């Protein structure tokens, strides 16, 4: 790990844009734990991050996408060595941040569009606040994760790791929800549905109760 840290500390990142849309660059070269080292990240006021890290446990440099209640690795950037990782980063970081956060609709796959989610008038069933939780990610700003899943909604409380995450999976063609309680994931089948109409009904019938139970 010492050799990795030394190499990262000497890394020139002056070529990075200081801002991309509403995201600000933070160069933070430091160990986050005994196995994870942070190089830099882009962050906005909602605490959404595009984070460049090295993880000793898996032996990879990577980009983690983090929003409240959700984080995952963007596998397009995973590399074992720093030089090819940085080459890929230089070529693609702007496009990635743009498609992930600034213009997410540009990255929506065919199945997501075909389902009608980008045109869904969700505001009546997904209000801005429910039981003290506020809507953060929305179907318009959905995040493409892995295995065909999109995060299409999150209800969060500031500075807490408790809330609800709403998904649509393009492979299984289904909507579903998960809970987070103090960071621990949980499953609720009350929000399962196969169509937008059925998902709306499940949300209207159960979302408030699910949030109250946390």
Residue pairs with C-beta under 8 A, 6 or more apart in sequence:
1 31
1 34
1 35
1 37
1 56
4 37
4 54
4 56
5 31
5 37
7 82
8 29
8 37
8 39
8 54
8 82
9 29
11 29
11 39
11 82
11 86
13 27
13 39
13 40
15 90
16 25
16 27
16 40
16 93
17 25
17 94
18 24
18 25
19 25
20 42
20 94
20 97
20 98
20 102
21 44
21 97
21 98
21 101
21 102
22 44
22 45
22 102
23 42
23 43
23 44
23 48
23 50
23 97
23 101
23 102
24 42
24 43
24 44
25 40
25 41
25 42
26 40
26 41
26 42
26 43
27 39
27 40
28 38
28 39
28 40
28 41
29 37
29 38
29 39
29 40
30 37
30 38
31 37
31 38
32 38
32 53
34 56
35 55
35 56
35 57
36 53
36 54
36 55
36 56
37 53
37 54
37 56
38 51
38 52
38 53
39 52
39 53
39 54
40 52
41 49
41 50
41 51
41 52
42 49
42 50
42 97
43 49
43 50
44 101
46 67
46 68
46 136
47 67
47 68
48 66
48 67
48 101
49 64
49 65
49 66
49 67
50 63
50 65
50 93
50 96
50 97
50 100
50 101
51 63
51 64
51 65
51 66
52 61
52 62
52 63
52 89
53 61
53 62
53 63
53 64
54 60
54 61
54 62
55 62
59 80
60 78
60 79
60 80
61 77
61 78
61 79
61 80
61 81
61 82
61 85
62 73
62 74
62 77
62 78
62 79
63 73
63 74
63 76
63 77
63 89
63 96
64 71
64 72
64 73
64 74
65 71
65 72
65 73
65 74
65 100
65 143
67 136
67 137
67 143
67 151
67 154
68 136
68 154
68 156
68 161
68 163
69 136
69 154
69 156
69 161
69 163
69 165
69 180
70 137
70 143
70 145
70 151
70 154
70 165
72 145
72 146
74 96
74 100
75 146
76 88
76 92
76 96
77 85
77 88
77 89
77 92
77 96
79 85
79 88
98 106
99 106
99 107
100 107
100 143
100 144
101 141
104 140
104 141
104 142
104 143
105 118
105 140
107 144
108 117
108 118
108 142
108 144
109 144
109 170
111 148
111 170
111 173
112 118
112 142
112 150
112 168
112 170
115 168
115 170
115 173
115 196
116 196
117 139
117 142
117 150
117 152
117 168
117 196
118 139
118 140
120 139
120 196
122 138
122 139
122 153
122 200
125 200
125 203
125 204
126 135
126 138
126 139
126 153
126 203
127 135
128 134
128 135
129 135
130 155
130 207
130 208
130 211
131 208
131 211
131 212
132 157
133 155
133 156
133 157
133 163
133 164
133 211
134 155
134 156
134 157
134 158
135 153
135 154
135 155
136 154
136 155
136 156
137 143
137 151
137 152
137 153
137 154
138 152
138 153
139 152
139 153
142 150
142 151
142 152
142 168
143 150
143 151
144 150
145 151
147 169
147 171
148 169
148 170
148 171
148 172
149 167
149 168
149 169
149 170
150 167
150 168
150 169
150 170
151 165
151 166
151 167
152 166
152 167
152 168
152 175
153 164
153 165
153 166
154 163
154 164
154 165
154 166
155 163
155 164
155 207
155 211
156 163
157 163
161 180
161 181
161 182
161 183
162 180
162 181
162 182
162 214
163 179
163 180
163 211
163 214
164 177
164 178
164 179
164 180
164 188
164 191
164 207
164 210
164 211
164 214
165 177
165 178
165 179
165 180
166 175
166 176
166 177
166 191
166 203
167 175
167 176
167 177
167 178
168 174
168 175
169 176
173 194
174 192
174 193
174 194
175 191
175 192
175 193
175 194
175 196
175 198
175 199
175 202
176 189
176 191
176 192
176 193
177 188
177 190
177 191
177 192
177 207
177 210
178 185
178 186
178 187
178 188
179 185
179 186
179 187
179 188
179 210
179 214
180 186
181 214
188 206
188 210
190 202
190 205
190 206
190 209
190 210
191 199
191 202
191 203
191 206
191 207
191 210
192 202
193 199
193 201
193 202
